[in-house]
Amino acid sequence: MSWFGDGSRGSAIPTPQSLLRSVYVGRLCVAVAIYLAAALKFAVAAPLDLLVTSFVLVATVVVTSASYWYTHFLRRSPGRTFLYGQALFDVGLITTVVHITGGPQSDLTPLYVPLIAATAVLMPPASTGLVTALVGIVYFADVFFGHRTPMTGQVALQLLVFVGVAAVTAYFASRVSVMGAEREALAGELRQARLEAADVLRSVPTGIVTVDQAGHLLYCNPAAEQIFGFKERQWRGRPIMPEFAKIAPEFWAAITATARRGVRAMRVEAVVRRPDRTFPIGVTTTTLEVEGAEPRVTAIFTDISDSKRLEELHLRAERLEAVAELSASLAHEIKNPLASIRSSVEQLGRAKRANPDEKFLTSLVVRESDRLSRLLSEFLDFSRVRATECRPLDLHTVAGAAIRLVREHPDCPEDAVIDLAGGAAPMEGDEDLLHRVVSNLVLNAVQASGKDARVVVRTGRPAPQEVPGGAGIEHPVMLTVTDNGPGIPENLRARLFEPFVTGRVGGTGLGLAIVQRAVEAHRGLVLVDSTAGRGTTFTVYLPAARRREEAA
């Protein structure tokens, strides 16, 4: 590190400004002392002229004031020319003082030593050598020509002292310079590491909160602000624990237990209850030891609503698979006996001796047998949902064909409005299964909305942040079906995709179960969002292409 740099504030290494301030003070003290010595008629080696000492004092005050203004008021970095000027002036000042106080017998000759030392600290070794040589020449000239004193051991010793001081000071100054450079480099790396760490903490999607033992908020990153719905600047340095207790009691309990007993919480599940929504978070807490301060508690947490939702979807798919296997077995076992029963009863009803009551009962049994047969066929359809023929198709085109079919359905009101929006959504899939997915969702939406039904079907590619994290769907395409119905009741929403669960009178409860299995057969996801009185939206995410192992 060059001594001509600005230096670091607060560093243990002295800066050029601080050394120059000491030089200015020492210079003024010498000039004032000499002036007072002359003014008070103190004994000196040669007659002193008050005019000369006055000129020295005035020159010192002017030069020092100008220098101080330049380096401290204007805050200019002292360059080499500036430092050479300061050194030359001080050499002249000290030589004048030594001359008028006795030359080689002067008690003020040691003033050259701090001058050389300051020069060695402020300037490079080569410049220090030049200034030291100048001091030696000027002192030698004053002794031999100014006072006409022959060479003595005292004078030689003084010259050796000057050279020794310059060498030793220059050496230590260079070492201090090296240490200062290393310290600056280390401080720079530390600052860079802190900046990088701060950037990481600001950008990670995981929330991080740090509080002290009294519950005051010390740190909160943007992800935590987004999860809890407040700003760090509103709570920094203030007690935040009552707010946590109100928003997320389990989160508050985990931090409190860690702060009081030092018990670290690992993957604790908490629920955040905000006015706009309620969702779960996974929490881990730890203590942070800070030297000279009380331990702090840091909580690391993340929104796990997507993972919980995906877990529920996987469990739902497993349950549907088990029900499908059972349905297939029961349907096969029941359908053949039911056909025999129907045929036998139908023959009995055709007998000539059958009375009207018997014929009525016979027709009732046949009708109900047909209904049971249709229900068993639906069970078999539900159990046989498989993606058997995957080929390139456009989901937008498939949705259009399904909408035309629903418009012809008897349960579709004549005033129902079904709009198809979005754009092309090319993918690989089973066209028959996807047709059933769209038609079932649209028909359910029309039936749920009733009179003045308005359904919007949209296809396209979703934004990356729209797909639930951890879904594992590569290059997804999206299908949404939105209605203006009354919404799905809360008690029915959790069991909506289970077989035989329906909110419509006369429904079998297999339509959405078939949708779930058909989407699962394509390695996709189906989600539902419903608000009472504001309608319902079903969202289906499907991979645009099959995996290589599936294609093989």
C-alpha positions, 0 to 999 in steps of 0.5 A: 500500500502506498503512503500516498493513498487516502488510508482507511478511517478507523484503521490502526495504521496512521493516515498521512493526514494524521501524521501531517497534523502532528508535523503542523503542530510541531512546526508551529511550536518550534517557530513560536518557541524561537520567537519567544526566546528572541523576544524575551532576550534569552541567551543564544550563541549569536546575536538574534535579530527579532525581525528574523525570528518574526519572519520565521514565525509568520512564514511558518504560520502562513505555510502551515495554514495553507497546508492544513487547508489543502489536506484537511479542509479540502481533503486532498490526498498529499502527493509527492510534490506536496510532501517534498515541499513540506520536507524542504520547508521543515529542513530550512526551518530547523536549520535556521533554528539550529543556526541561531541557537549555536550550530554544533553546540545547539540543544535543538539539533535533535529536531532533525530526527522527528523530521527524518522519521516523519519523512520515512513514514510519509514517503518512499525509501528513495525520497527518504534517502534524498531528504536525509542526504539534504539534512546531512548536507545542510547541517554540515554546511552550517557547521563548517561554513556558518560557524566555521567549526572543524569536524568533530566526533559530535558532528559525525555522530549526529550525521550517523544518527540521522542516517540510522534514524532514516534507515530504521524508520524506513524499514519499519514504515515499509513493514507497517505498509505491508501489514496495512496492505494485507489488512486492507485486502483482508478487510476488502475480502470481508466486506465482499463476503458480507455483501455476497452473504447479504445478497444471498440472504435477500435473494433466497426464497427461504425466510430468515428472522433473528431476534435477541433474548428480549424478543427484539427484531434484529434481522428479517430478509425479504422472503420473511417479509413476504411470508409474514406480510410486514416490513423489516423497517417497521419492526427492526429493534422493536419487540416482535414476539407478540406479533409472531404469537398473533400471526403464527403461534407455533412459530412463536412457540418454537422461537421462545423454546429456543431462546429460553431453554436453548432447544433447537427446533428441527422441521417444526410445522407452523401455520401462518394466519394472515387476513388474506390467506392461511398456509403452513410453513416449515420452521427450524430454529438455532441459537447464534453466539455473539462475542460480548453479547447475549445469544441470539435466536435465528429462525429459518422457515419456508412456505410448504403449502405447495409441498403439502398440496402435492403430498395430498395429491399423491395420497389421493392418487394412491387412494383412487388407484386402490378404489379403482382396483376394487371397483373393477373386481366388484363390477365384474363380479356383479355385472354377470349375475345382474345380467342373468337376473335382468334376463330372467325377470324380463322373461317372467314379465312376458308370461301370459299369466302375469297380472298387471302388478307383476308386470309393473314390478317386473318392469321396475326390476328391469329398469333398476337393473339397467341403472345398476348396469350403467353404474357398473359400466361407469365403475369399469370406465373408472378402473380402466383409465389408462393412457394407452395411445400417446401421440402429438396433439393440441390441447386447445383443439381437444378442448374445443371438441369437448366444449362442442360435445357438452353444449349438446348434453341434456344437462347443459342449459340453453343459455349457458355461455362456454368460452374457449380462450388462450392459445395453442398448447402442443403436447403428447397425450391420449386424446380420448382421456384428455377429451374426457378430462375437459368434458367432465370439468366443463359439464360439472362447471355448467351443472354447478353454475345452473341458470346463466352459467358462464364457463371460461376454458383457457389453454396455454403455457403457465409462467414458471412461478404458477406451477407448484414447486416440486411438481417435477413437470417439465415444459408444462401446458395448462388447462383452466376451467372457471365458472361463475357458480356458488363455489364448493362447500368447505366440507366437500372440498377436501373430498372432492376427488374421492369416488362417490362424493358428489354435491349434485343430486343424482350424481355418481361422484365418479366424474372428478375421480376419473379426471384425477386418474386421467391427469395422473396417467399423464403425470400431471396435476389437477388443482381446485380453487374455490371461493364461496359465492365467487365460483370455482377454478380447476387447473390442470398442469400436464407435461408437454412430452413424455419422459424417455423411459415412458416412451420406451 
